[in-house]
Amino acid sequence: MIIDRTSPRYFIVNKPYDMLSQFASEREAPLLGDLGFVFPEGIHAVGRLDRHSEGLLILTTNKKVTRLLFQGDMPHKRTYLVKVKNAVSHEGLQQIRNGIKIRVEGGGYYTTAACEAAIVEPPVDLFQQAHPFPEYPPFTWMQLSLTEGKFRQIRKMVGTIHHRCQRLIRISIENLELGNLPAGGVKEFAEADFFSRLKIENWE
């Protein structure tokens, strides 16, 4: 892969648990600058993950990416592995698939769009991190694919069917995948490859 370092740069990070998706904050917490990678000037995160979520986070110096990815006419699918406390019933899983009413900022309610949802086997050790996650059964791992992203949406969705979210890991956005990138790892993409994986056309 040949990277033009004078043009916009494109990276993904496997954001660890308990890290903020930013380079500066007034809060005392680990930041992206603590990953030990020398990022170019002007880098910023696109589509943040909250502090206790993990996985794929896009970083770029191209200010157009947020608009192209999240504010365009075509929705982009984001896929997550979700660990919840206790066993999820078929009825609960179907509620999530069909769309479920969640509380949103301001005190109102919002019915989520239909999405893909399945119960899956626990992921491999790739997703184990330095943080000691409890492994007391019963618990369920699910894979959810959404094309929308309200504030803490997945946590609210599983909460509505009476399950507490224990881990939330974003593993892909369209065909831009986390793959075997370890926690805290950084990977750079060439511009054409980056947009092709995200299924964004007319980006030049």
VOVEXLO-660378 format. One line per 3 residues: number of its first residue (from 0); for each residue x negated, y negated, z of N, C-alpha, C, O, CB. Coordinates in steps of 0.1 Angstrom, whole numbers, plus 5000, padded with zeros to 4 digits. Each point is the difference from the previous one (the first is absolute). Glycine has a CB too. Example, Ala and Ser with C-alpha at 12.3 -4.5 7.8 and 13.67 -1.06 7.14 Angstrom:
0> 4868/5057/5078/5009/4988/5000/4991/4988/5000/4990/5000/5007/5029/5012/5005 | 4985/4977/4981/4991/4989/5000/5008/4989/5008/4995/4989/5001/4993/5017/4977
//
This chain:
0> 4992/5012/5000/5008/4988/5000/4991/4988/5000/4991/4998/5008/5028/5014/5004 | 4984/4979/4978/4992/4987/4999/5009/4989/5006/5011/4998/4995/4976/5010/4985 | 5008/4985/5030/5007/4989/5006/4994/4987/4996/4988/4997/5002/5018/5017/5018
3> 5002/4977/4975/4996/4986/4997/5001/4992/5012/5011/4996/5004/4996/5006/4972 | 4982/4995/5031/5001/4993/5013/5002/4985/4999/5001/4993/5010/4984/5024/4998 | 5016/4978/4980/5004/4986/4998/5015/4998/4998/5005/4989/5000/4972/5007/4990
6> 5030/5015/5008/5015/5000/4998/5007/5004/5013/4993/5003/5009/5004/5002/4966 | 5016/4994/5025/5007/5004/5012/4997/5015/5004/4997/5008/4992/5021/4976/5002 | 4981/5018/5019/4997/5013/5005/5012/5007/5007/5009/4994/5005/4967/4998/4999
9> 5024/5022/4996/5011/5007/5004/4995/5012/5009/4992/5008/4995/5022/4985/4984 | 4992/5008/5033/4996/5011/5009/5012/5006/5006/5011/4994/5001/4967/4994/5004 | 5020/5024/5000/5010/5006/5010/4992/5003/5013/4988/5004/4999/5027/5005/4982
12> 4991/4991/5030/4995/5003/5013/5009/5010/5006/5012/4999/4999/4977/4978/5004 | 5005/5033/5004/5008/5009/5009/5000/4993/5014/4992/5003/5008/5003/5019/4978 | 5015/4970/5016/5001/4992/5012/5002/5009/5012/5009/5008/5001/5000/4972/4986
15> 4982/5019/5023/5002/5008/5012/5011/4995/5009/5004/4989/4999/4972/5017/5000 | 5028/5003/5009/5010/4997/5011/4994/4989/5009/4988/5000/5002/5022/5023/4997 | 4999/4968/5005/4996/4989/5010/4991/4989/4994/4994/4992/5007/5008/5025/5010
18> 4998/4982/4969/4993/4989/4994/5010/4991/4993/5009/5005/4994/4971/5010/5003 | 5017/4972/5004/5009/4990/4993/4996/4999/4985/4988/5002/4997/5015/4985/5025 | 5007/5011/4970/4998/4999/4985/4995/4986/4996/5006/4994/4991/5011/5024/5006
21> 4973/4977/5010/4995/4987/4997/4986/4998/5005/4995/5009/5007/5028/4982/4995 | 4971/4998/4994/4986/4997/5003/4998/4991/5012/4989/4999/5005/5006/5005/4971 | 5016/4989/5027/4999/4990/5011/5013/5001/5008/5011/5001/4994/4973/4984/4993
24> 5015/5013/5026/5012/5000/5008/4997/4995/5014/4989/5000/5005/5020/5020/4983 | 5001/4973/5018/4998/4995/5013/5002/5011/5011/4996/4999/5011/5013/4979/4981 | 4996/5034/5003/5002/5011/5009/4987/5008/5001/4992/5001/4991/5032/5000/5003
27> 4974/5005/5018/4988/5009/5002/5004/5013/4995/5007/5008/5006/4986/4979/5014 | 5001/5016/4968/5003/5013/4993/4989/5002/4989/4995/4991/4995/5030/5008/5010 | 4973/5014/4992/4991/5003/4989/5005/4994/4987/5013/5000/4997/4980/5021/5014
30> 4998/4974/4980/5004/4993/4988/4993/5007/4988/4991/5008/5002/5013/4970/5010 | 5001/5019/4976/4994/5006/4988/4985/4997/4999/4993/5008/4994/5029/4990/4995 | 4974/4991/5016/4986/4997/4999/4991/5009/5009/4988/5000/4998/5018/4977/4997
33> 5001/5030/5014/4992/5009/5008/4998/5014/4994/4994/5009/5006/5016/4980/5013 | 4994/5013/4968/4998/5013/4993/4985/5002/4997/4997/5011/4996/5027/4987/4995 | 4968/4991/5009/4986/5002/4996/4998/5000/4985/4989/5003/4996/5008/5010/5025
36> 5012/4982/4972/4999/4999/4985/4998/4985/4996/5007/4992/5006/5007/5030/4990 | 4978/4975/4995/4998/4986/4996/5009/4997/4988/4998/5003/4989/4978/4998/5018 | 5036/4993/4997/5010/4996/4990/4996/4987/4993/4993/4992/5006/5024/5020/5007
39> 4987/4985/4975/4997/4988/4993/5008/4988/5006/5010/5002/5007/4985/5011/4972 | 5001/4975/5019/5007/4988/5005/5013/4999/4994/5002/5004/4988/4976/4985/5015 | 5032/5007/5004/5014/4998/4995/5008/5013/5001/5011/5000/4994/4980/4983/4991
42> 5004/5027/5021/5008/5013/5001/5012/4998/5009/4999/4993/5010/4980/5020/4986 | 5032/4994/5001/5012/4999/5009/5008/5013/4998/4998/5007/4990/5003/4968/5009 | 5007/5028/5011/5008/5012/5000/5013/4998/4993/5005/4989/5001/4985/5018/5020
45> 5015/5003/4972/5013/4999/4993/5009/5011/5006/4997/5012/5000/4992/4980/4978 | 5023/5004/5026/5009/5010/5006/4995/5005/5013/4996/5012/5000/5012/4994/4977 | 4992/4987/5034/4994/5004/5012/5007/5012/5007/5011/5003/4998/4982/4973/5005
48> 4999/5031/5005/5004/5010/5009/5000/4995/5014/4990/4992/5003/5002/5027/4981 | 5017/4984/5024/5000/4995/5014/4988/5007/5007/4995/5009/4996/5030/4986/5004 | 4973/4999/5012/4988/5005/5008/5000/5015/5002/4989/5006/5000/5011/4971/5011
51> 5011/5029/4992/5000/5014/5003/5003/5009/4989/5002/5012/5001/5006/4981/5021 | 4993/5001/4966/5001/5009/4987/4986/5002/4994/4991/4992/5003/5033/4999/4993 | 4975/5019/4996/4987/5004/4994/5002/5001/4985/5010/5000/4995/4983/5012/5027
54> 4995/4990/4972/5000/5004/4986/4997/4989/4990/4992/4991/5003/5024/5025/5004 | 4989/4986/4981/4996/4992/4988/5004/4986/5001/5012/4996/5002/4990/5024/4985 | 4988/4971/5013/5001/4986/5000/4992/4994/4988/4989/5003/4998/5015/4997/5027
57> 5003/4992/4967/4993/4993/4989/4993/4988/5004/5006/4992/5007/5011/5018/4977 | 4971/4988/5012/4993/4987/5002/4995/4995/4986/4995/5008/4992/4997/4999/5031 | 5009/4981/4974/4996/4994/4987/4997/4985/5002/5003/4994/5009/5011/5023/4979
60> 4978/4979/5002/4998/4985/4999/5009/4994/4990/5000/4988/4998/4976/5016/5008 | 5033/5004/4988/5009/4995/4990/5014/4996/5006/5007/5008/5005/4982/5007/4978 | 5013/4972/5018/5012/4995/5007/5013/5003/4993/5011/4999/5005/4975/4983/5003
63> 5013/5023/4979/5013/5004/4993/5005/5013/5004/5012/5003/4997/4980/4984/4984 | 5001/5022/5026/5004/5013/5002/5013/5001/5009/5008/5008/4997/4968/4999/5001 | 5025/4985/5012/5012/5001/5008/5012/4997/4992/5010/5007/5001/4977/4985/5019
66> 5013/4998/4971/5011/4997/4992/5003/5011/4990/5012/5004/4998/4983/4972/5004 | 4995/5029/4992/5002/5011/4990/5005/5013/5006/5008/5007/4994/4974/4982/4993 | 5014/5014/5025/5003/5012/5006/5014/5000/5008/5008/5009/4999/4968/4995/5003
69> 5026/4985/5005/5012/5000/5009/5011/4990/4996/5010/5000/5006/4974/5006/5012 | 5013/4985/4973/5010/4990/4996/5004/5001/4986/5007/4991/4995/4983/4994/5022 | 5006/5025/4976/5004/5002/4986/5014/5007/4999/5006/5003/5010/4970/4998/4983
72> 5029/5001/4995/5012/5006/4997/5000/5015/5003/5010/5006/5004/4995/4977/4979 | 4984/5024/5015/4999/5014/5001/4995/5004/5014/4990/4996/5005/5005/5006/4971 | 5013/5006/5032/4996/5004/5013/4989/5010/4999/4999/5008/4990/5024/4988/5019
75> 4968/5005/5001/4989/5009/5000/5001/5009/5012/5002/4996/5011/4983/4987/4978 | 5014/5030/5008/5002/5010/5010/4988/5001/5010/4988/5001/4996/5026/5012/4988 | 4989/4987/5029/4990/5002/5010/5003/5013/5008/5012/5002/5004/4984/4973/4998
78> 4994/5033/5000/5002/5013/5007/4993/5001/5013/4988/4996/5001/5015/5014/4976 | 5004/4995/5033/4995/5001/5014/5001/5014/5006/5009/5007/4996/4997/4968/5007 | 4984/5028/5005/5002/5012/5009/5004/4994/5013/4994/4991/5006/4989/5023/4982
81> 5028/4992/5018/5005/4995/5013/5002/5012/5010/5006/5010/4997/5006/4971/4990 | 4982/5017/5024/5001/5010/5011/5010/4994/5010/4998/4989/5005/4979/5020/4992 | 5033/4999/5006/5010/4996/5010/5002/5010/5011/4997/5012/4998/5015/4975/4984
84> 4992/5008/5030/5002/5009/5011/5013/5009/4998/5010/4995/4995/4979/4988/5020 | 5010/5030/4988/5011/5009/4999/5003/5005/4986/4994/4994/4990/5016/4995/5030 | 4999/5020/4978/5003/5006/4987/5010/4992/4993/5011/4997/5006/4983/5026/5003
87> 5004/4974/4979/5009/4992/4992/5010/5009/4993/4997/5010/4994/4986/4972/5002 | 5030/5015/5006/5011/5009/4994/5002/4997/4985/4995/4990/4995/5016/5011/5028 | 4995/5008/4971/5004/4998/4985/5009/4988/4999/4998/4992/4990/4999/5033/5005
90> 5012/4973/5014/5009/4989/5000/4993/4987/5001/5002/4990/4993/5016/5024/5017 | 4972/4985/4999/4992/4988/5002/4992/4997/4988/4999/4988/4996/5000/5016/5028 | 4995/5006/4970/4992/4998/4988/5008/4995/4988/4996/4992/4993/4989/5027/5015
93> 5028/4986/4991/5009/4996/4990/5004/4986/5002/5002/4992/4990/5006/5031/5007 | 4994/4973/5015/5003/4986/5003/4989/4990/4995/5003/4990/4993/5010/5017/5027 | 4975/4997/4982/4989/4992/4995/5000/5000/4985/4997/4989/4994/4989/5016/5027
96> 5016/5006/4973/5000/5001/4985/5011/4991/4994/4998/4993/4990/4993/5030/5011 | 5020/4977/5005/5012/4993/4994/4999/4985/5003/5007/4992/4993/5007/5028/5010 | 4979/4975/5007/5000/4986/5004/5006/4999/5014/5010/5006/5002/4991/4986/4974
99> 4993/5001/5032/5003/4999/5014/5001/4986/5006/4991/4992/4995/4999/5031/5008 | 5019/4974/5006/5001/4986/5005/4990/4998/5010/4999/5007/5010/5025/4993/4985 | 4968/4989/5004/4990/4997/5009/5002/4985/5004/5006/4992/4993/4977/5025/4998
102> 5012/4980/5021/5001/4986/5005/4988/4992/4994/4989/5005/4999/5022/5002/5022 | 4992/4981/4975/4989/4991/4994/4999/4987/5008/5007/4998/5009/4997/5012/4968 | 4985/4983/5019/4998/4987/5007/5012/4991/4999/5006/4999/4990/4969/5003/5006
105> 5028/4992/5015/5011/4991/5000/5013/5006/5007/5010/4994/5002/4981/4995/4978 | 5008/5025/5023/5010/5007/5006/5010/5006/4991/5010/5007/5005/4987/4977/5013 | 5002/5015/4969/5009/5006/4991/4996/5015/4997/4991/5005/5006/5014/4972/4984
108> 5003/5029/5000/4997/5013/4996/4998/5001/4985/5005/4992/4993/5009/5017/5027 | 4978/5001/4976/4997/5002/4986/5001/5015/4997/4994/5008/5008/4991/4971/4992 | 5021/5025/4989/5000/5014/4996/4989/5002/4990/5000/4994/4990/5025/5008/5014
111> 4966/5007/5000/4988/5003/4992/5005/5007/4986/5010/5006/5000/4975/4996/5021 | 5006/4996/4969/5003/5007/4988/4997/5015/5001/4993/5004/5008/5001/4975/4979 | 5012/5028/5004/4998/5015/5000/4985/5002/4997/4993/4992/4993/5030/5013/4998
114> 4971/5005/5015/4986/5003/4999/4997/5015/5000/5009/5008/5003/4986/4970/5009 | 4993/5025/4985/4996/5014/5000/4995/5004/5014/4993/4992/5006/5001/5007/4970 | 5011/5012/5030/4996/5004/5013/4999/5015/5001/5009/5007/4995/5002/4972/5015
117> 4979/5026/4996/4998/5015/5002/4992/5003/5012/4992/4992/5004/5009/5011/4971 | 5002/5008/5031/4992/5005/5011/4988/5008/4995/5002/5008/4991/5018/4993/5024 | 4968/4996/4990/4988/5005/4994/4992/5007/5011/5002/4998/5012/4998/4985/4970
120> 4990/5024/5014/4990/5006/5009/4991/4989/5006/4998/4990/4993/5003/5032/4994 | 4994/4980/5025/4990/4990/5005/4989/4997/4991/4995/5010/4994/5011/4997/5029 | 4989/4981/4975/4989/4997/4991/4987/5006/5005/4999/5004/5012/5013/4975/4981
123> 4979/5022/4999/4987/5006/5003/4992/4990/5009/5004/4989/5003/4996/5024/4976 | 4988/4992/5025/4992/4992/5010/4996/4986/4994/4994/4992/5008/4998/5030/5002 | 5010/4976/4977/4996/4987/4995/5005/4989/5007/4994/4989/5002/5005/5022/4976
126> 5014/4990/5028/5006/4989/5006/4998/5000/5015/5006/4992/5007/5011/5009/4975 | 4974/5007/5023/4997/4999/5014/4990/4989/5002/4991/4998/4992/5012/5027/5012 | 4999/4967/5007/4992/4988/5002/4994/5001/5014/5003/5009/5008/5011/4977/4976
129> 4978/5004/5019/4994/4999/5013/5011/4998/5011/4998/5005/5012/4981/4986/4978 | 5032/5003/5007/5010/4998/5009/5007/5013/5004/5003/5008/4991/5001/4969/5000 | 4997/5027/5022/5006/5013/5004/5015/5000/4999/5007/4995/5009/4974/5008/5006
132> 5024/5003/4974/5015/5001/4998/5005/5012/5008/4994/5011/4999/5004/4977/4978 | 5013/5011/5030/5006/5011/5007/5005/5011/4990/5005/4996/4989/5001/4989/5030 | 4992/5027/4984/5005/5011/4991/5010/5009/5007/5000/5012/4997/4978/4987/4991
135> 5029/4996/5021/5010/5008/5008/5012/5002/4992/5007/4991/4996/4985/5000/5025 | 5012/5022/4976/5012/5003/4992/5012/4998/5009/4999/4999/5013/4988/5017/4973 | 5025/4983/5009/5002/5001/4985/4999/4986/4993/5002/4990/5006/5014/5029/4998
138> 4979/4982/4984/4999/4988/4992/5003/5004/4985/4999/5012/4997/4985/4977/5019 | 5018/5001/4976/5003/5003/4985/4992/4990/4992/4999/4988/5003/5024/5021/5002 | 4970/4996/4984/4994/4992/4990/5009/4999/4988/5006/5010/4996/4971/4996/5012
141> 5025/4981/4988/5008/4998/4988/4992/4992/4990/4991/4993/5003/5030/5007/5010 | 4983/5001/4974/4994/4992/4989/5012/4992/4995/5010/5005/4995/4971/5011/4999 | 5017/4970/5006/5010/4991/4996/4995/4991/4988/4988/4996/5001/5023/5004/5022
144> 4997/4999/4967/4996/4991/4989/5010/4989/4998/5012/5003/4997/4976/5016/4992 | 5008/4968/5013/5009/4989/4999/4996/4990/4990/4988/5000/4996/5017/5003/5028 | 5005/4989/4971/4996/4990/4991/5003/4986/5006/5001/4990/4993/5004/5025/4988
147> 4997/4985/5032/5003/4987/5007/4992/5000/5013/4995/5011/5004/5028/4987/4986 | 4975/4991/5016/4992/5000/5012/5004/4989/5010/4993/4990/5002/4989/5019/4985 | 5030/4992/5019/5004/4991/5011/4991/5002/5012/4993/5010/5001/5031/4991/4991
150> 4975/4989/5016/4992/5000/5012/5002/5012/5009/5011/5002/5005/4989/4973/4995 | 4990/5033/5002/5000/5013/5008/5012/5009/4995/5006/5007/5008/4984/4980/5012 | 5012/5013/4967/5012/5008/4995/5000/5014/5003/5010/5006/5005/4990/4978/4977
153> 4988/5023/5016/5000/5015/5003/5002/5003/5014/5007/5009/5004/4978/4994/4977 | 5009/4989/5028/5001/5002/5014/5015/4999/5004/5005/5007/5009/4971/4985/4995 | 5031/4998/4990/5014/4998/5003/5009/5011/4995/5009/5004/5006/4986/4971/4994
156> 5001/5029/4988/5008/5011/4993/5000/5013/5009/5010/5006/5002/4984/4984/4975 | 4994/5014/5027/4999/5012/5008/5006/4998/5014/5006/5009/5007/4974/4998/4980 | 5019/4980/5018/5006/4997/5013/5015/5001/4999/5007/5004/5010/4974/4981/4995
159> 5025/5012/4984/5015/5000/4998/5005/5015/5001/5011/5002/5005/4988/4977/4981 | 4993/5030/5010/5004/5015/5002/4994/5006/5012/4999/5012/5002/5002/4990/4973 | 4996/4989/5035/4996/5004/5013/4987/5007/5001/4998/5010/5008/5026/4991/4997
162> 4966/4995/4988/4986/5005/5001/4991/4989/5002/5001/4989/4994/5005/5031/4991 | 4983/4982/5023/4990/4990/5002/4988/5003/4991/4995/5011/4999/5012/4986/5025 | 4989/4992/4968/4989/5002/4991/4987/5000/5008/4997/4991/5008/5016/4997/4974
165> 4979/5023/5016/4987/5002/5007/4989/4996/4991/4990/4995/5005/5020/5023/5008 | 4991/4984/4974/4989/4996/4990/5007/4996/4987/5010/5006/4996/4972/5010/5015 | 5012/4975/4983/5005/4995/4987/4988/4997/4991/4992/4991/5003/5029/4999/5007
168> 4977/5018/4979/4989/4999/4991/5004/4998/4986/5007/5008/4994/4980/5007/5022 | 5009/4973/4978/5003/4998/4986/4989/5008/4992/4988/4997/5001/5023/4980/5003 | 4994/5031/4987/4991/5008/4992/4999/4996/4985/4990/5004/4993/5015/5015/5023
171> 5005/4973/4979/4999/4996/4986/5009/4988/4998/5010/4999/5006/4984/5025/4987 | 5002/4969/4996/5009/4990/4994/5000/5003/4985/4989/4999/4994/5006/4983/5024 | 5016/5023/4977/5000/5006/4987/4989/5010/4998/4999/5009/5008/5011/4970/4983
174> 4981/5020/4999/4989/5010/4999/4987/4995/5006/4990/5006/4997/5021/5002/4982 | 4989/4982/5029/4989/4996/5007/5000/5007/5013/5008/4997/5009/4991/4980/4980 | 4993/5033/5013/5001/5010/5011/4988/4999/5009/4989/4997/4997/5024/5018/4988
177> 4990/4988/5028/4990/5000/5010/4990/5012/4998/4988/4998/5002/5028/4992/5014 | 4989/5021/4979/4992/5012/4997/4992/5004/5013/5006/5001/5011/4992/4991/4965 | 4989/5011/5022/4992/5005/5012/4992/4989/5006/4990/5003/5007/5009/5019/4982
180> 5005/4965/5009/4993/4989/5007/5002/5001/5015/5011/5000/5005/4992/4985/4974 | 4986/5016/5028/5001/5001/5015/5004/4987/5007/5000/4990/4994/4983/5028/5005 | 5022/4984/5013/5004/4988/5008/4989/4990/5000/4989/5003/5004/5027/5011/5010
183> 4987/4973/4983/4990/4990/5000/4992/4999/4986/4992/4991/4999/5006/5012/5026 | 5005/5006/4966/4993/5001/4987/5005/4989/4991/5011/4996/5001/4985/5028/5002 | 4995/4972/4987/5003/4990/4990/4997/5005/4987/4989/5007/4998/5006/4974/5018
186> 5014/5017/4974/4997/5004/4986/5003/4989/4991/5011/4993/5001/4994/5031/5005 | 4987/4973/4984/5002/4990/4990/5005/5005/4987/4996/5011/4996/4986/4975/5015 | 5026/5007/4982/5006/5004/4987/4997/4989/4989/4999/4988/5003/5019/5025/5009
189> 4979/4992/4976/4999/4991/4989/5014/4994/4997/5010/5006/5003/4971/5007/4987 | 5020/4975/5005/5012/4993/4999/5011/5007/4991/5011/5002/5005/4975/4977/4997 | 5010/5026/4987/5010/5007/4991/5005/5013/5007/5012/5003/4999/4976/4988/4981
192> 5003/5016/5026/5004/5012/5008/5010/4997/5011/5010/5007/5002/4968/5004/4992 | 5019/4978/5013/5008/4996/5012/5014/4997/4995/5010/5005/5006/4970/4986/5005 | 5022/5001/4979/5013/4996/4995/5007/5012/4994/5013/5001/5001/4980/4976/4996
195> 5000/5032/4996/5006/5011/4994/5006/5010/5010/5011/5004/4999/4973/4994/4982 | 5009/5004/5030/5005/5008/5011/5012/4994/5007/5009/5008/5004/4968/5001/4999 | 5024/4978/4998/5011/4993/5006/5012/4999/4990/5010/4995/5003/4974/4993/5012
198> 5014/5016/4972/5010/4999/4990/5004/4985/4998/5012/4997/4998/4996/5026/5007 | 4982/4968/4995/5003/4986/4997/4994/4997/4986/4988/5002/4998/5011/4992/5027 | 5009/5001/4966/4996/4996/4987/4999/4985/4999/5006/4993/5009/5004/5028/4981
201> 4984/4974/5000/5000/4985/4997/4994/4993/5012/5005/4990/5005/5015/5012/4980 | 4969/5003/5021/4994/4994/5012/4989/4990/4996/4995/4993/5009/5011/5028/5004 | 4990/4979/4975/4988/4991/4996/5005/4986/4999/4992/4991/4997/4997/5028/4991
//
